[in-house]
Amino acid sequence: MKSILIIGIGRFGQHLCENLAKHDNQIMAVDISEEKLEPILPYVVSAKIGDCTNEAVLKSLGVGNFDICFICIGNNFQNSLEVTSMIKEMGAKYVVSKANRNIHARLLLKNGADQVVYPDRDVAEKTAVRYSGNNVFDYTELADGISIFEIRPLDSWVGKSIKDLNIRRVYGISIIALKQSSGHMKFMPGADYVIEDGIHLMVIGNQEDAERIVKKLS
Protein backbone atom coordinates (compact mmCIF):
# COMPACT_ATOMS: atom_id res chain seq x y z
CA MET A 1 0.00 0.00 0.00
CA LYS A 2 1.28 3.43 -0.97
CA SER A 3 0.23 7.02 -0.35
CA ILE A 4 -0.56 8.63 -3.69
CA LEU A 5 -1.43 12.13 -4.83
CA ILE A 6 -3.29 12.55 -8.12
CA ILE A 7 -3.51 16.05 -9.58
CA GLY A 8 -6.01 16.43 -12.41
CA ILE A 9 -9.08 14.21 -12.67
CA GLY A 10 -9.89 13.76 -16.33
CA ARG A 11 -10.66 10.36 -17.83
CA PHE A 12 -7.16 9.06 -17.19
CA GLY A 13 -7.05 10.43 -13.65
CA GLN A 14 -10.41 8.87 -12.85
CA HIS A 15 -9.42 5.43 -14.13
CA LEU A 16 -6.13 5.74 -12.28
CA CYS A 17 -7.95 6.45 -9.00
CA GLU A 18 -10.29 3.50 -9.45
CA ASN A 19 -7.51 1.03 -10.25
CA LEU A 20 -5.08 2.24 -7.59
CA ALA A 21 -7.87 1.90 -5.02
CA LYS A 22 -8.29 -1.77 -5.96
CA HIS A 23 -4.76 -2.31 -4.66
CA ASP A 24 -5.55 -0.66 -1.32
CA ASN A 25 -3.53 2.49 -1.96
CA GLN A 26 -4.31 5.63 0.02
CA ILE A 27 -5.21 8.32 -2.52
CA MET A 28 -5.68 12.07 -2.38
CA ALA A 29 -7.20 13.62 -5.50
CA VAL A 30 -7.08 17.29 -6.44
CA ASP A 31 -8.86 19.12 -9.25
CA ILE A 32 -10.11 22.63 -9.90
CA SER A 33 -13.55 21.21 -10.72
CA GLU A 34 -15.83 19.86 -7.98
CA GLU A 35 -17.87 18.08 -10.66
CA LYS A 36 -14.87 16.00 -11.75
CA LEU A 37 -14.08 14.96 -8.19
CA GLU A 38 -17.54 13.61 -7.38
CA PRO A 39 -17.27 10.28 -9.31
CA ILE A 40 -14.00 9.31 -7.60
CA LEU A 41 -15.04 10.04 -4.00
CA PRO A 42 -15.66 6.33 -3.21
CA TYR A 43 -12.06 5.52 -4.20
CA VAL A 44 -10.06 8.19 -2.36
CA VAL A 45 -9.40 9.02 1.27
CA SER A 46 -9.33 12.74 0.50
CA ALA A 47 -10.47 14.99 -2.32
CA LYS A 48 -9.66 18.68 -2.57
CA ILE A 49 -10.89 21.41 -4.90
CA GLY A 50 -8.03 23.66 -5.89
CA ASP A 51 -5.98 25.20 -8.68
CA CYS A 52 -2.63 23.46 -8.47
CA THR A 53 -0.93 26.07 -10.61
CA ASN A 54 -1.25 28.18 -7.46
CA GLU A 55 1.88 27.60 -5.39
CA ALA A 56 0.00 28.10 -2.12
CA VAL A 57 -2.45 25.33 -3.01
CA LEU A 58 0.41 22.94 -3.80
CA LYS A 59 2.18 23.74 -0.55
CA SER A 60 -0.99 22.98 1.40
CA LEU A 61 -1.01 19.42 0.01
CA GLY A 62 2.27 18.37 1.65
CA VAL A 63 3.56 16.73 -1.54
CA GLY A 64 6.66 15.40 0.22
CA ASN A 65 4.50 13.07 2.30
CA PHE A 66 3.33 11.02 -0.68
CA ASP A 67 5.16 8.01 -2.12
CA ILE A 68 4.09 8.94 -5.67
CA CYS A 69 2.60 12.08 -7.21
CA PHE A 70 0.75 11.72 -10.53
CA ILE A 71 0.28 14.81 -12.68
CA CYS A 72 -2.67 14.01 -14.94
CA ILE A 73 -3.40 17.49 -16.32
CA GLY A 74 -4.13 16.77 -19.95
CA ASN A 75 -5.69 19.85 -21.54
CA ASN A 76 -2.99 22.42 -20.76
CA PHE A 77 0.62 21.41 -21.17
CA GLN A 78 1.95 24.64 -19.68
CA ASN A 79 0.04 23.96 -16.47
CA SER A 80 1.27 20.37 -16.39
CA LEU A 81 4.87 21.51 -16.80
CA GLU A 82 4.56 24.16 -14.09
CA VAL A 83 2.95 21.80 -11.58
CA THR A 84 5.51 19.07 -12.30
CA SER A 85 8.37 21.49 -11.71
CA MET A 86 6.87 23.03 -8.57
CA ILE A 87 6.04 19.79 -6.75
CA LYS A 88 9.53 18.45 -7.41
CA GLU A 89 11.01 21.62 -5.95
CA MET A 90 8.71 21.18 -2.94
CA GLY A 91 10.18 17.77 -2.20
CA ALA A 92 7.95 15.29 -4.03
CA LYS A 93 9.64 11.88 -3.84
CA TYR A 94 8.58 10.45 -7.19
CA VAL A 95 6.67 12.30 -9.91
CA VAL A 96 4.85 10.64 -12.80
CA SER A 97 3.47 13.04 -15.41
CA LYS A 98 1.04 12.40 -18.26
CA ALA A 99 2.20 13.38 -21.74
CA ASN A 100 0.55 13.40 -25.15
CA ARG A 101 3.59 14.13 -27.33
CA ASN A 102 7.28 13.25 -27.32
CA ILE A 103 8.35 16.88 -27.05
CA HIS A 104 6.14 17.25 -23.97
CA ALA A 105 7.70 14.15 -22.43
CA ARG A 106 11.23 15.48 -22.92
CA LEU A 107 10.35 18.79 -21.30
CA LEU A 108 8.58 17.12 -18.38
CA LEU A 109 11.57 14.87 -17.72
CA LYS A 110 13.90 17.86 -17.76
CA ASN A 111 11.67 19.77 -15.34
CA GLY A 112 11.02 17.38 -12.51
CA ALA A 113 9.22 14.29 -13.78
CA ASP A 114 10.83 11.00 -12.79
CA GLN A 115 8.70 9.14 -15.31
CA VAL A 116 6.29 10.01 -18.11
CA VAL A 117 3.30 7.99 -19.24
CA TYR A 118 1.47 8.17 -22.58
CA PRO A 119 -1.94 6.57 -21.86
CA ASP A 120 -3.49 7.26 -25.27
CA ARG A 121 -0.41 6.18 -27.21
CA ASP A 122 0.16 3.09 -25.07
CA VAL A 123 -3.43 1.89 -25.46
CA ALA A 124 -3.29 2.51 -29.22
CA GLU A 125 -0.04 0.53 -29.58
CA LYS A 126 -1.35 -2.37 -27.51
CA THR A 127 -4.61 -2.44 -29.47
CA ALA A 128 -2.80 -2.34 -32.82
CA VAL A 129 -0.55 -5.28 -31.90
CA ARG A 130 -3.39 -7.33 -30.46
CA TYR A 131 -5.73 -6.94 -33.41
CA SER A 132 -3.11 -7.18 -36.14
CA GLY A 133 -2.76 -10.90 -35.41
CA ASN A 134 -5.77 -13.23 -35.47
CA ASN A 135 -4.40 -15.29 -32.61
CA VAL A 136 -2.97 -12.66 -30.26
CA PHE A 137 -5.14 -12.51 -27.15
CA ASP A 138 -3.16 -10.07 -25.03
CA TYR A 139 0.03 -8.06 -25.20
CA THR A 140 2.17 -6.21 -22.68
CA GLU A 141 5.30 -4.22 -23.48
CA LEU A 142 7.90 -4.29 -20.73
CA ALA A 143 11.12 -2.29 -20.44
CA ASP A 144 14.05 -2.40 -22.86
CA GLY A 145 12.14 -3.81 -25.83
CA ILE A 146 10.89 -6.93 -24.04
CA SER A 147 7.25 -7.96 -24.49
CA ILE A 148 4.82 -10.60 -23.26
CA PHE A 149 2.30 -12.04 -25.72
CA GLU A 150 -0.62 -14.36 -25.10
CA ILE A 151 -0.88 -16.49 -28.23
CA ARG A 152 -2.10 -19.84 -29.44
CA PRO A 153 0.68 -22.31 -30.33
CA LEU A 154 1.85 -22.72 -33.89
CA ASP A 155 0.33 -25.81 -35.50
CA SER A 156 3.82 -27.31 -35.77
CA TRP A 157 4.27 -27.06 -31.98
CA VAL A 158 1.21 -29.10 -31.02
CA GLY A 159 2.06 -32.57 -29.71
CA LYS A 160 5.72 -31.72 -29.14
CA SER A 161 7.55 -30.89 -25.94
CA ILE A 162 9.16 -27.56 -25.18
CA LYS A 163 12.50 -29.34 -25.03
CA ASP A 164 12.07 -30.99 -28.44
CA LEU A 165 11.04 -27.73 -30.05
CA ASN A 166 13.98 -25.90 -28.46
CA ILE A 167 11.79 -22.79 -28.56
CA ARG A 168 14.18 -20.47 -26.79
CA ARG A 169 17.09 -21.12 -29.16
CA VAL A 170 15.09 -21.41 -32.39
CA TYR A 171 12.59 -18.61 -31.84
CA GLY A 172 14.26 -16.39 -29.23
CA ILE A 173 11.30 -16.53 -26.85
CA SER A 174 10.48 -18.35 -23.61
CA ILE A 175 7.16 -19.84 -22.50
CA ILE A 176 6.46 -18.49 -19.04
CA ALA A 177 2.89 -19.76 -18.54
CA LEU A 178 0.06 -21.79 -20.00
CA LYS A 179 -3.55 -20.64 -19.97
CA GLN A 180 -6.30 -23.21 -20.29
CA SER A 181 -9.75 -22.48 -21.77
CA SER A 182 -11.11 -22.36 -18.21
CA GLY A 183 -8.76 -19.46 -17.51
CA HIS A 184 -6.55 -21.53 -15.18
CA MET A 185 -2.89 -20.56 -15.41
CA LYS A 186 0.12 -22.82 -15.00
CA PHE A 187 3.38 -20.91 -14.62
CA MET A 188 6.86 -21.97 -15.75
CA PRO A 189 6.03 -25.28 -17.47
CA GLY A 190 8.87 -27.79 -17.51
CA ALA A 191 10.90 -28.66 -20.58
CA ASP A 192 9.05 -31.98 -20.90
CA TYR A 193 5.64 -30.35 -21.18
CA VAL A 194 3.90 -31.42 -24.40
CA ILE A 195 2.04 -28.52 -26.01
CA GLU A 196 -1.68 -29.15 -26.42
CA ASP A 197 -4.05 -27.85 -29.06
CA GLY A 198 -6.45 -25.15 -27.82
CA ILE A 199 -4.20 -23.90 -25.05
CA HIS A 200 -2.86 -20.35 -24.87
CA LEU A 201 0.83 -19.67 -24.30
CA MET A 202 2.24 -16.71 -22.44
CA VAL A 203 5.57 -16.03 -24.12
CA ILE A 204 8.23 -13.45 -23.32
CA GLY A 205 11.00 -12.21 -25.51
CA ASN A 206 12.54 -9.42 -27.50
CA GLN A 207 9.84 -7.43 -29.30
CA GLU A 208 11.15 -8.35 -32.76
CA ASP A 209 11.40 -12.08 -31.99
CA ALA A 210 7.92 -12.17 -30.47
CA GLU A 211 6.41 -10.31 -33.42
CA ARG A 212 7.93 -12.85 -35.83
CA ILE A 213 5.88 -15.54 -34.08
CA VAL A 214 2.78 -13.34 -34.23
CA LYS A 215 3.17 -12.94 -37.99
CA LYS A 216 3.30 -16.73 -38.41
CA LEU A 217 -0.08 -16.90 -36.62
CA SER A 218 -1.75 -14.25 -38.79
N, C-alpha and C positions, 0 to 999 in steps of 0.2 A: 504494500500500500504506500502510495506517495501523495504528497501535498502538491496540488497543481493549480496554477492560475491560468485562466483562459480569458484573453482580452479580445473581444469582437465575436459576437454571436450571430453569424450568418448561417448558411446551410452547413458549411464545414464545421464551424464552431459548435453548432447544435449536435451534429452527429458525433463529434469528438467528445462532448460532455456525456452523451448517452453511453458511448462505448467505454470510456474511462470509468464511468460509474459501475459498469458491470464487473470491473476488476477491483472494486472496493477502494478506489482512490478518493481522496478528500479534495473536492473541487470548489474553487471560488471562480465565479464568472462575472465579468464586467462588460457592460455595453452602454452606449449613450441612450439606447432606446429601451424603455420599460417593456414595450410590446414584444421585443425579441427575447427578453429574459424570461417571460412568463412560461413558455413551453419547456424550459430546462429546469425549472424550479424543483421538480421531483428528483433530479439527478445531482444537485449540488448542495453543499453545506452552507453556502453563502452566495448571494447574488447582489451586485451593487450597480446602481445607475450612475454613470459618470463618463466624462470625456477624458480619455486617457492621454490625449495630446496635452492636457493640462498637467504640468509638473506636480502641482499640489495634490491632484487626484492620485497620481502614480505613487507619490510618497506615502499617502495614506493607506496604500494597500500592503506595505511591508513586503515588497517583492523578494527581498533577501531571505524570507522565511519559507519560500516555496522550493520544492525540489526541481520543478520544471515550470517554466513560463511559456505558454503558447501565445503567439501574436497572430490572430486570425482575421485581421483587418484586410478585407479583400477589395473594397471599392475605391480606396485612396492610398496609392503607394507611398506618397509623401508622409502621410500619417503613420503608416506601418513602419517606415524607416525611422521616423522620429521616435516612436514609442520603443522600437527595438533598441535604438541607441541609448535612450534615457534609462530604461530598466536595467540595462547592462551596467551603466555608470552608477546606478543605485545599488548594485550588489547582487543582481539576479544570478543564481548559480548556473542555470542552464536555460538557454533561450532557443526556442524553435519557432521560426517565422514562416508564414505561408507566402509563397511566391506564385506568380502567374507566368513570368517570363525569365529567361536566363539572365538578362541584364539586371533584373530586380534581385535575383538570387545573389549575384556577385556583390551588389551593393549592400545587401542585408548582411552577408557574411563579413564584409569589411567593416560594418558598423554595429557589431555586437551580437549578431546571431551565431549560435554554436552550430545550428543545423537549419536547413531550409527544406520545406516539403512543398511538392507540387501536386495537390490532390486531383485537380482536373486532368493534368497530363498523365499522372500515374494510373488513374482509372482508365483513361483512353488507351494507354499502352497495353495494360493488362487485358482489356476487352479485345483489342486488335489481335493480340497473340492467341487468346483463347478461341476466338471465332474464326481465325484464319485456318485452323486445322479442325477437321471433322471429329477428331477423336482426342482433343485436348479438353479436359474437364475442369482444370484449374491451373493457375500459373502464379508464381510468386518470384519476384526478382529480389535477390539478396545483394549484398555488397560485392564489389570487385568483379562484376560480370558473371556472378554465379546465380543460377536460377533453379527453382524447383518446379517441375511439371507433373501434373496428374494425367496419365495417358493410359490408353489400352495397350497391351503388348503387340508388337509386330507379329503377323501370322507365323513368321519363321521361328519365333521364340516359343510358341506354344508347344508344350510337351517336352521341353528341354530344360535342363537345370541351369541356374545362374553360372555355375562353374563351367559347364560345357560350352555355354555361349561366350564366356569370357567377356562379358558386357563392358566391364570397366576398361579393358585394354583395347577392344575392338571399336567401341562406340564413344569412349571418353566420359561415360556417365556411370553413376552408381545407383542401385535400387535401395532406397532407404525405408520403404514401407509398401505394404500391399493393402488394398482396400477392396473388401468383398462387396457384393451387391447389397448386402444388408447394412452396409456402412461400417462394419467392424474393421478395425485397422490392426495389422500385425507389423510391428516395426523391426527393422534390421533382419530380414530373412537370411537364413544361412545359405552357403554356397551350393548346398545340395537341393535347395528348394526347386521343384519342377513347376514352371510357369503354367498356369491354367488359363483356359479360354474364358472370357467374360470378367476376368478380374482387372482391377485398375492398379497401375504401378505408380508409386511416387518416386520420381527419379531426380537426382541432383547432379549438376555438372556445369561446366562452362556454357555460357549462353549460346555460343555458336554450335557446340557439340549437341546440346539439347535440341536446338532448332532443326538440326539435320534429321534427328529422329522424328520430330513433328512433321517435317515435310514428307517423310516416307509414309506417314499415316494419313496424309491428306487425300 
